[in-house]
Amino acid sequence: PPSSNAPGNPAATQSTPEESSNILQRLLAPLSPRWQNWILLLQMLCFKEIIGIGHAIYRSHDLPWFRVLSWFFLFASNYFFFGESMIDQFRILLHRKQFLEPLLTYHRLISFSLYCGGIVGFVVSLVKKHYLKQFTLFGWTHVTLLFLITSSHLMIRNVFDGVIWVILPCAMIICNDMMAYVFGFFFGRTPLIKLSPKKTWEGFLGGGFSTIVFSLLLGHCLIQFDSMVCPIEYDELGNTLNTNCSRHPVFQPVQFRLPFAEFLVAKMEDSSALLGFEALLSSIPWYQFHWHTICMASFASIVAPFGGFFASGFKRAFKIKDFSNTIPGHGGVMDRFDCQIIMGIFVYVYFHTFIMVTSPHHLLRQVYSLRPSDQLKFYEALTEGLAKRGIVPAV
């Protein structure tokens, strides 16, 4: 067994082998939809469709190892990015399993070695008469990885910040797509963009307004549940995920004072029509999250559709109607998730810019991953620092 002074062994209680064998399954049990697995599956389906287009274009040239190397680079990229996420989120748990210790300690070195292996494989596969085409597809693969790996990695980070940061933005995109079609079908007259002749200003504006209203209603329902708004934290004592928390201020109700409320109350104070409505006019229950919902819905309505226009331009450039026929009548998975890519990235940036606060649990994970002797040094330094600031009595 590892020494108690080995790096990465927390000073907390040790789990028995029987407990360790099922610990990862127990960790994922509260996540019944298994959001991370779904995101990874969708990522791989989108990657398959985009790489398939590149393979179809140059298929007659019999390029060696193109598909194999493309999937290898996807594996290497996922190993690095999602490994970083898992280590950051479940560092204490993973360090308890001895066979994972080398993978945790040398994770970045292994990731870099995998990527270097892909580069070596690509160079070895080069054929003299196809240099240009092979390097073109090498760039094709890496641009695809840039879009898909970045967005899926950040969406999984959004899941750990609270499931609502994935469900609500996805629902916004779906609502905007549907309502833009409905308004465009019934009222569309003015073309919006040449890339998509069927898109109209009427559908664009109607979809945007509908998305904001729908998002406020759905967001208000979702924030009533702690499992939606609480970040997913590892509970060391229970060896499980914890979705109970002290709510972030944006998810706590406040009284919102209506503009001109005092003026209306003063004008109507002698009117019987005001009877029973004075309190409602003065202020209404409100959540700061609703303001953030409006901002995200506005982005989903104004900017995110351009992800779809980008995909339309891509398909026109290669003279194809859909990315694939995975979904009958709707094209491929990428046809349905083109707007979700930019939306997922935006939500991550928005959350970490305007909402996120430093979590004590995150700091504790870093401390518990230290050697026991270093944990004691940290404790002494923290106690001394807090005493100097008058936060705790001096020892």
C-alpha positions as CSV (number, residue, x, y, z in Angstrom):
1,P,0.0,0.0,0.0
2,P,1.1,3.6,-0.6
3,S,2.9,5.5,2.2
4,S,0.8,8.0,4.1
5,N,3.3,10.6,3.1
6,A,3.0,9.9,-0.6
7,P,1.8,12.8,-2.7
8,G,-1.9,12.9,-3.5
9,N,-2.9,10.8,-0.5
10,P,-5.4,12.9,1.5
11,A,-5.3,12.8,5.3
12,A,-8.9,11.8,5.3
13,T,-10.1,8.3,6.1
14,Q,-9.0,5.5,3.8
15,S,-11.7,3.6,1.9
16,T,-11.7,-0.2,1.9
17,P,-11.1,-2.2,-1.4
18,E,-14.8,-3.1,-1.5
19,E,-15.8,0.5,-1.3
20,S,-13.2,1.6,-3.9
21,S,-14.4,-1.0,-6.5
22,N,-17.8,0.6,-6.8
23,I,-17.0,4.2,-6.0
24,L,-17.1,5.6,-9.5
25,Q,-20.5,4.0,-10.2
26,R,-21.9,5.4,-7.0
27,L,-20.5,8.8,-8.0
28,L,-22.5,8.9,-11.2
29,A,-25.7,7.5,-9.7
30,P,-27.3,10.9,-8.9
31,L,-26.7,11.9,-12.5
32,S,-29.5,9.7,-13.9
33,P,-29.4,11.4,-17.4
34,R,-25.6,11.0,-17.4
35,W,-25.1,14.4,-19.1
36,Q,-21.4,13.9,-19.6
37,N,-21.9,10.6,-21.6
38,W,-24.6,12.2,-23.8
39,I,-22.3,15.2,-24.5
40,L,-19.4,12.9,-25.5
41,L,-21.7,10.8,-27.7
42,L,-23.0,13.8,-29.5
43,Q,-19.5,15.1,-29.9
44,M,-18.4,11.9,-31.6
45,L,-21.4,11.8,-33.9
46,C,-20.7,15.3,-35.0
47,F,-17.0,14.5,-35.5
48,K,-17.9,11.5,-37.6
49,E,-20.2,13.5,-39.9
50,I,-17.7,16.3,-40.5
51,I,-14.7,13.9,-41.0
52,G,-16.9,11.8,-43.3
53,I,-17.4,14.8,-45.6
54,G,-13.6,15.3,-45.9
55,H,-13.1,11.6,-46.6
56,A,-15.8,11.6,-49.2
57,I,-14.3,14.6,-51.0
58,Y,-10.8,13.0,-51.3
59,R,-11.9,9.4,-51.4
60,S,-10.7,8.8,-54.9
61,H,-7.1,9.6,-54.0
62,D,-6.9,6.6,-51.6
63,L,-5.4,8.7,-48.8
64,P,-3.8,6.3,-46.2
65,W,-4.8,6.3,-42.6
66,F,-6.9,9.4,-42.8
67,R,-9.8,8.1,-40.7
68,V,-7.7,6.2,-38.3
69,L,-5.5,9.3,-37.6
70,S,-8.5,11.6,-37.3
71,W,-10.1,9.4,-34.6
72,F,-6.8,9.0,-32.9
73,F,-6.4,12.8,-32.6
74,L,-10.0,12.9,-31.2
75,F,-9.1,10.3,-28.6
76,A,-5.9,12.1,-27.6
77,S,-7.7,15.5,-27.3
78,N,-10.5,14.0,-25.2
79,Y,-8.1,12.2,-23.0
80,F,-6.4,15.5,-22.2
81,F,-9.3,17.8,-21.8
82,F,-11.7,15.5,-20.0
83,G,-9.0,14.0,-18.0
84,E,-8.2,17.5,-16.8
85,S,-11.8,18.0,-15.8
86,M,-12.1,14.7,-14.0
87,I,-8.9,15.3,-12.1
88,D,-9.9,18.8,-11.1
89,Q,-13.4,17.7,-10.0
90,F,-12.6,14.3,-8.4
91,R,-9.0,14.6,-7.4
92,I,-9.4,13.2,-3.9
93,L,-11.4,10.2,-5.1
94,L,-9.2,9.3,-8.0
95,H,-6.0,9.4,-5.8
96,R,-7.5,6.7,-3.6
97,K,-7.3,4.1,-6.4
98,Q,-3.7,3.1,-6.6
99,F,-3.8,1.8,-10.2
100,L,-4.9,5.3,-11.3
101,E,-1.9,7.1,-9.6
102,P,0.4,7.0,-12.6
103,L,-2.3,8.2,-14.9
104,L,-3.0,11.2,-12.6
105,T,0.6,12.1,-11.9
106,Y,1.7,11.9,-15.6
107,H,-1.6,12.8,-17.2
108,R,-0.3,15.8,-19.2
109,L,2.9,13.9,-20.2
110,I,0.8,11.0,-21.5
111,S,-1.5,13.4,-23.3
112,F,1.4,15.1,-25.0
113,S,3.0,11.8,-25.9
114,L,-0.3,10.6,-27.5
115,Y,-0.4,13.8,-29.6
116,C,3.2,13.4,-30.6
117,G,2.4,9.8,-31.6
118,G,-0.3,11.1,-33.9
119,I,2.1,13.5,-35.5
120,V,4.6,10.7,-36.1
121,G,1.9,8.5,-37.6
122,F,0.8,11.3,-39.9
123,V,4.3,12.0,-41.2
124,V,4.9,8.3,-41.8
125,S,1.7,8.1,-43.8
126,L,2.6,10.9,-46.2
127,V,2.5,10.0,-49.8
128,K,4.6,12.1,-52.2
129,K,1.8,12.8,-54.8
130,H,-0.8,13.6,-52.1
131,Y,1.2,16.0,-49.8
132,L,-1.1,19.0,-50.3
133,K,-4.3,17.0,-49.9
134,Q,-3.0,15.2,-46.8
135,F,-2.0,18.4,-45.1
136,T,-5.3,19.9,-46.0
137,L,-7.1,17.1,-44.3
138,F,-4.8,17.4,-41.3
139,G,-5.9,21.0,-41.0
140,W,-9.5,19.9,-41.5
141,T,-9.3,17.5,-38.6
142,H,-7.7,20.0,-36.3
143,V,-10.2,22.8,-37.1
144,T,-13.0,20.3,-36.4
145,L,-11.4,19.3,-33.1
146,L,-11.1,23.0,-32.2
147,F,-14.8,23.5,-32.5
148,L,-16.1,20.2,-31.1
149,I,-13.7,19.5,-28.3
150,T,-13.8,23.1,-27.0
151,S,-17.6,23.3,-27.0
152,S,-18.2,19.8,-25.5
153,H,-15.5,20.3,-22.9
154,L,-17.0,23.6,-21.8
155,M,-20.5,22.1,-21.8
156,I,-19.4,19.4,-19.4
157,R,-17.9,22.1,-17.2
158,N,-21.3,23.8,-17.3
159,V,-22.9,20.6,-16.0
160,F,-20.6,20.6,-13.0
161,D,-21.6,24.3,-12.3
162,G,-25.3,23.3,-12.3
163,V,-27.4,21.3,-14.7
164,I,-29.5,24.3,-15.4
165,W,-26.6,25.9,-17.3
166,V,-27.0,23.1,-19.9
167,I,-30.7,22.4,-20.0
168,L,-31.9,26.0,-20.3
169,P,-29.5,27.1,-23.0
170,C,-30.2,24.0,-25.1
171,A,-33.9,24.6,-24.7
172,M,-33.4,28.2,-25.8
173,I,-31.8,27.1,-29.0
174,I,-34.6,24.6,-29.7
175,C,-37.3,27.1,-29.0
176,N,-35.7,29.8,-31.1
177,D,-35.3,27.3,-34.0
178,M,-38.9,26.2,-33.8
179,M,-40.5,29.6,-33.3
180,A,-38.4,31.2,-36.0
181,Y,-39.8,28.5,-38.4
182,V,-43.4,29.1,-37.3
183,F,-43.2,32.9,-37.6
184,G,-41.4,32.7,-40.9
185,F,-43.9,30.2,-42.3
186,F,-46.9,32.3,-41.4
187,F,-45.6,35.9,-41.6
188,G,-42.2,35.7,-43.5
189,R,-41.8,38.2,-46.3
190,T,-38.4,39.8,-45.9
191,P,-35.3,37.7,-46.6
192,L,-32.7,37.7,-43.8
193,I,-29.5,36.3,-45.3
194,K,-28.6,35.0,-48.7
195,L,-26.9,31.9,-47.2
196,S,-30.4,30.7,-46.1
197,P,-33.0,32.1,-48.5
198,K,-35.9,30.6,-46.3
199,K,-34.8,32.6,-43.3
200,T,-36.8,35.9,-42.9
201,W,-36.6,38.9,-40.6
202,E,-40.2,38.1,-39.4
203,G,-39.1,34.7,-38.3
204,F,-35.9,36.0,-36.8
205,L,-37.7,38.6,-34.7
206,G,-40.6,36.4,-33.8
207,G,-38.3,33.6,-32.7
208,G,-36.3,36.0,-30.6
209,F,-39.3,37.4,-28.7
210,S,-40.7,33.9,-28.2
211,T,-37.4,32.6,-26.9
212,I,-37.1,35.3,-24.2
213,V,-40.7,34.6,-23.0
214,F,-40.2,30.8,-23.0
215,S,-36.8,31.1,-21.3
216,L,-38.2,33.2,-18.4
217,L,-41.0,30.7,-17.9
218,L,-38.8,27.6,-18.1
219,G,-36.0,29.2,-16.1
220,H,-38.5,30.1,-13.3
221,C,-39.6,26.5,-13.1
222,L,-36.1,25.0,-13.1
223,I,-34.7,27.2,-10.3
224,Q,-37.2,25.8,-7.9
225,F,-35.1,22.6,-7.7
226,D,-31.8,22.5,-5.9
227,S,-30.7,19.6,-8.2
228,M,-30.9,22.0,-11.1
229,V,-29.0,25.1,-9.7
230,C,-26.5,23.6,-7.3
231,P,-23.0,22.8,-8.5
232,I,-22.1,19.2,-8.5
233,E,-19.5,18.7,-5.7
234,Y,-17.8,15.5,-4.5
235,D,-18.8,14.5,-0.9
236,E,-15.8,12.8,0.6
237,L,-17.6,11.3,3.5
238,G,-20.4,9.8,1.5
239,N,-18.3,9.0,-1.6
240,T,-21.0,10.4,-3.8
241,L,-22.0,13.6,-5.7
242,N,-23.7,16.3,-3.7
243,T,-26.3,18.6,-5.3
244,N,-27.4,20.3,-2.0
245,C,-25.9,23.7,-1.5
246,S,-26.3,27.1,-0.1
247,R,-27.9,28.8,-3.1
248,H,-26.0,31.4,-5.1
249,P,-27.6,34.9,-4.7
250,V,-28.8,34.8,-8.3
251,F,-31.1,31.9,-7.4
252,Q,-32.5,33.5,-4.2
253,P,-35.8,35.5,-4.5
254,V,-35.7,39.3,-4.0
255,Q,-38.4,41.9,-4.2
256,F,-38.2,43.8,-7.5
257,R,-39.6,47.4,-7.3
258,L,-41.6,48.2,-10.4
259,P,-40.7,51.5,-12.2
260,F,-43.2,54.3,-11.5
261,A,-44.8,52.2,-8.7
262,E,-44.8,55.1,-6.2
263,F,-46.3,57.4,-8.8
264,L,-49.1,54.9,-9.6
265,V,-49.8,54.2,-5.9
266,A,-50.0,58.0,-5.2
267,K,-52.4,58.6,-8.1
268,M,-54.7,55.7,-7.3
269,E,-54.6,55.7,-3.5
270,D,-58.2,56.9,-3.3
271,S,-59.4,54.5,-6.0
272,S,-61.1,51.2,-5.0
273,A,-59.5,49.7,-8.1
274,L,-56.2,49.7,-6.2
275,L,-57.7,47.7,-3.3
276,G,-55.6,44.6,-2.8
277,F,-53.1,45.5,-5.5
278,E,-50.9,48.0,-3.7
279,A,-48.4,45.4,-2.6
280,L,-48.2,43.9,-6.1
281,L,-47.6,47.3,-7.6
282,S,-44.9,48.2,-5.1
283,S,-42.8,45.1,-5.7
284,I,-43.0,41.7,-7.1
285,P,-41.0,38.5,-6.3
286,W,-38.0,38.3,-8.6
287,Y,-34.8,36.3,-9.1
288,Q,-31.6,38.0,-10.4
289,F,-31.3,34.8,-12.5
290,H,-34.1,36.2,-14.7
291,W,-31.9,39.0,-15.9
292,H,-29.2,36.5,-16.8
293,T,-31.9,34.5,-18.6
294,I,-32.8,37.5,-20.7
295,C,-29.1,38.0,-21.6
296,M,-28.6,34.3,-22.6
297,A,-31.9,34.2,-24.5
298,S,-30.9,37.4,-26.4
299,F,-27.7,35.7,-27.4
300,A,-29.5,32.5,-28.4
301,S,-31.8,34.6,-30.6
302,I,-29.4,37.1,-32.1
303,V,-25.9,35.5,-32.3
304,A,-26.3,31.7,-32.0
305,P,-28.4,31.5,-35.3
306,F,-25.2,32.6,-37.1
307,G,-23.7,29.2,-36.1
308,G,-26.5,27.7,-38.2
309,F,-25.7,30.2,-41.0
310,F,-22.0,29.2,-40.8
311,A,-23.0,25.6,-41.1
312,S,-25.2,26.5,-44.1
313,G,-22.2,28.2,-45.8
314,F,-20.1,25.1,-45.1
315,K,-22.6,22.8,-46.8
316,R,-23.0,25.1,-49.8
317,A,-19.3,25.2,-50.2
318,F,-19.2,21.5,-50.6
319,K,-22.5,21.2,-52.4
320,I,-24.2,19.0,-49.9
321,K,-27.7,19.4,-48.4
322,D,-27.1,17.8,-45.0
323,F,-24.1,16.6,-43.0
324,S,-25.6,13.1,-43.0
325,N,-28.9,11.3,-42.9
326,T,-28.6,10.1,-39.2
327,I,-32.0,11.7,-38.3
328,P,-34.6,10.9,-41.0
329,G,-36.1,14.2,-42.3
330,H,-33.7,16.3,-40.3
331,G,-30.3,15.5,-41.7
332,G,-27.4,14.7,-39.4
333,V,-26.7,15.4,-35.8
334,M,-24.5,18.3,-36.7
335,D,-27.5,19.9,-38.6
336,R,-29.4,19.9,-35.2
337,F,-26.5,21.1,-33.0
338,D,-24.7,23.7,-35.2
339,C,-26.1,26.5,-33.0
340,Q,-25.6,24.6,-29.7
341,I,-21.8,24.7,-30.2
342,I,-21.5,28.5,-29.9
343,M,-24.2,28.7,-27.3
344,G,-22.4,26.2,-25.0
345,I,-19.2,28.2,-25.2
346,F,-21.0,31.5,-24.6
347,V,-22.7,30.1,-21.4
348,Y,-19.4,29.0,-20.0
349,V,-17.8,32.4,-20.7
350,Y,-20.8,34.3,-19.4
351,F,-21.1,32.2,-16.2
352,H,-17.4,32.6,-15.3
353,T,-17.4,36.3,-16.1
354,F,-20.6,37.5,-14.3
355,I,-21.8,34.8,-12.0
356,M,-19.2,32.4,-10.7
357,V,-17.8,32.8,-7.2
358,T,-14.8,30.9,-5.8
359,S,-16.0,27.7,-4.1
360,P,-14.6,26.6,-0.8
361,H,-15.1,23.0,-1.9
362,H,-12.7,23.6,-4.8
363,L,-10.0,25.0,-2.5
364,L,-10.5,22.0,-0.1
365,R,-10.0,19.6,-3.0
366,Q,-6.6,21.2,-3.7
367,V,-5.6,21.1,0.0
368,Y,-6.7,17.5,0.5
369,S,-4.6,16.4,-2.5
370,L,-1.4,17.6,-0.7
371,R,0.9,15.5,1.5
372,P,-0.4,15.3,5.1
373,S,2.7,17.3,6.2
374,D,1.9,20.0,3.6
375,Q,-1.8,20.0,4.7
376,L,-0.6,20.8,8.3
377,K,1.7,23.6,7.0
378,F,-1.3,25.0,5.1
379,Y,-3.5,24.8,8.2
380,E,-0.9,26.6,10.4
381,A,-0.4,29.3,7.8
382,L,-4.1,29.8,7.3
383,T,-4.7,30.0,11.1
384,E,-1.9,32.5,11.5
385,G,-3.2,34.6,8.7
386,L,-6.8,34.7,9.9
387,A,-5.6,35.5,13.4
388,K,-3.6,38.5,12.1
389,R,-6.7,39.8,10.3
390,G,-8.8,39.4,13.5
391,I,-11.1,36.8,11.9
392,V,-10.3,34.1,14.5
393,P,-8.8,34.4,18.0
394,A,-5.0,34.2,18.2
395,V,-3.8,30.8,19.5
